[in-house]
Amino acid sequence: MPWAMVPSTPAMGVAQADGHPKHDVESRVMVRVSRREILTKRNPVHYEVLVGDVALRQQIGSSIAMIDQLRYLIKFCAENSNVTLRVVPIRTGWHPGTAGPFVLYEFSDAPPYVHFEHYSSSAFVTDSNDVDAYRKALDMIGEYALNQSKSIDLIAQTIVEEHQNDEPEILA
């Protein structure tokens, strides 16, 4: 899940579970979560997220944390018209997104680049041929992704399906 769309508390939990020192965890999470500001400020950037269905179902933390995360996604998209969230259903099969997560940044006044962020490092791709390949990959993934309305419905359905055996007060 993109860090800009993860509430601070679950982000801290994920980073702490990784075994990093607390001071390192706090700074890493704050940097990543602060990226959200470009989405919520006045004249925000357009942000389109293509996320695999698996990311909605893989439980990280408690059921309460997962339900909060999924509800947060629905609320965040409803409150920010510049954000488009599209889910790629699990039954899609292979597509370029199965090779791993990446972000394509495009600007009106600077060349585009691709960013990878992995377990302990990150990388930037600036070569125009490589960036074009990732743009094509996004187009391919987008062909499989649901529209935002159906994606939001799927997220709501996931809350019920994945957590139907949880305590009733959790789902309330």
RAQUINOR-V324963 format. One record per backbone hydrogen bond with DSSP energy under -1.0 kcal/mol. NH is the residue of the N-H (numbers start at 1). CO is the residue of the C=O. If there is no record, write none. Layout:
nh = {NH,NH}
co = {CO,CO}
This chain:
nh = {5,6,11,12,13,14,15,16,17,19,25,26,27,28,29,30,31,32,33,34,36,37,38,39,41,45,47,49,51,53,55,56,58,66,67,68,69,70,71,72,73,74,75,76,77,78,79,80,83,84,86,88,92,98,99,100,103,105,113,114,115,116,118,123,125,131,132,133,134,135,136,137,138,139,140,141,142,143,144,145,146,151,152,153,154,155,156,157,158,159,160,161,162,163,166,170}
co = {2,3,7,8,9,10,11,12,13,16,21,22,23,24,25,26,27,28,29,30,33,34,35,36,37,38,82,84,86,88,52,53,54,62,63,64,65,66,67,68,69,70,71,72,73,74,75,76,80,47,49,51,89,95,96,97,115,113,105,125,103,123,121,116,114,127,128,129,130,131,132,133,134,135,136,137,138,139,141,141,87,147,148,149,150,151,152,153,154,155,156,157,158,159,163,167}
